[in-house]
Amino acid sequence: MDDGAGFMRRALELAELGRHRVMPNPMVGCVLVRDGVIVAEGWHDHVGGLHAEQMAIADAEARGVTTRGTTAYVTLEPCNHFGRTPPCTESLLWAGVDRVVIGAMDPNPTVRGGGAEALQQEGVAVEVGLLEAECEGQMGAFMHWCKHRRPQVTLKAATDSRGRIDGDPSEPAERFSSAGSLALAHELRAGSMAILVGVNTVVRDDPSLTVRGPDI
């Protein structure tokens, strides 16, 4: 792995480790690089936990690796405000990171360019837009909410060979879904903060609407 895109792809892989665990926060991954080699990695693992940049710095400390003079590749613009954790910009500055490559800028009004600006004001080189489409796509629901102030809606429907979503109401309910589509339905549920179903689904199927699956 010797190019910037490769490092950002690794950060995207790390971000996936937080899927279904960080909502309403976005999934974020980060790698610290020195002389073309990844020396530390991090991701946002759960709500209230370390952010990706902070975990990468902690990983470097655990490995006994200095962070000074490294380049951070991070999928989302580092935050510059206090929340459940201190600002990631302060963590990066404390660690002595001298270059930050950002995949996607944060559309959240509390950040929105402020993280990149705070780093630049302290002399850190900042580059923006590496694998931007992939980074934004990975955190699509978060991006949609910040930009439009409304939730991203996902529609799931199963139909029979005639295009029907339900059978004869006078007969017992039929299951149209295959095992594969049921697994996908649980994956979609895990990535959603609310589930809405029609009244007939409740009356005829009485679904539990829970998330089930070995990998979720």
Order of alpha helices (4+ residues) and beta strands (2+ residues): alpha-beta-beta-alpha-beta-alpha-beta-alpha-beta-alpha-alpha-alpha
